[in-house]
Amino acid sequence: MANEDLKDEAGEEAKALLDGLEAGDDNVKPDDKPADGEEKPAGAEDTSAEESDLQLELEALQEQNREQAKTIASMEKRLTQLNDILVKAKLVEEENPEEKAAVEAAENLRNQQLSTMLELMELNPQYQDVRQVVSRKRFDDIVEQLARVKVTKEGGRLVDAVVGIEDEIWAMPNPYKFMYGKIKEFHPDFSKKKGDDLPTDIHDVPGGQSPKDVGQWTAAKIDAMSEDELDKVPTEVYQAYLRNELK
C-alpha cells in the first residue's frame, strides 16, 4: 500500500512537472549551461579571447616592469660601489653633504614652483585643459621629435639628446605654457601639419629672438582673450607670449 502511495505521488509530481513545462511555468527552469553542440551567444567567444589577450599583455608588462626595476636597482648599487672605490682612490672628490642638501633644497623649491604654475594655469580659462594637453606621452612625442633632428644634425645618442632638451624645457620660466603651445601647434592629436612642418629645433618652436616691437600687447591682455580671439594677435607677438617674453 505504501509503495502504491509513493507511485501515485511520483505520478502526480511528474504530471505536474509536465503540465508546468507545457504551460511555460516560470518555476520550471532549464539548466543555464548550454547543451553539447548548442551555440553560445554571438560575440561571447570574441570577448573572452580579447580579455585573455589583454590579461596576457598586462602580465607581460608587469613582468617587464619588474625586470626593469631589478636592473635599475642593480645598476644603482654598482654605481654606488664604484663611486666609493673612486673616492677611496682619491680619483674623485667625496660628495659634500652641505652641497648635496643645497641641491636637494633647490630641486624641491623648483618642484613647488612648477606645481604652483600648473595650478594657476588651470584657473585660466585659456589653459584649463593644460593637464590633459601636456600629457606625459605628448610631451615625450615632441621632445623625441626634436631629439631625433638634433642627433641627425649633430650626431650623438638619442637618449642624451632627449635628456638635454628636457633639461632646457624644464629650465624655462614656465615650461607648461611653452609645451602647451608647442603641443597644440605641432602634435598630431591637435595639428594637421605634415611631418616636414614639425619642429626641427627647440629654438624653432617657434624661433628664438623676441620681436622688436610688440606694440601694446601684454601677457595679461592675451591671457584675458578667448581662444576665438587669439587669431587677432600678431604671430610674432603670440610666439613671444608663448616663450614668456611678454610682460
Secondary structure, 3 states (H helix, E strand, C coil): CHHHHHHHHHHHHHHHHHHHHHHCCCCCCCCCCCCCCCCCCCCHHHHHHHHHHHHHHHHHHHHHHHHHHHHHHHHHHHHHHHHHHHHHCCCCCCCCHHHHHHHHHHHHHHHHHHHHHHHHHHHCHHHCCHHHHCCHHHHHHHHHHHHHHHHHHHCCCHHHHHHHHHHHHHCCCCHHHHHHHHHHHHCCCCCCCCHHHCCCCHHHCCCCCCCCCCCCCCHHHHHCCCHHHHHHCCHHHHHHHHCCCCC
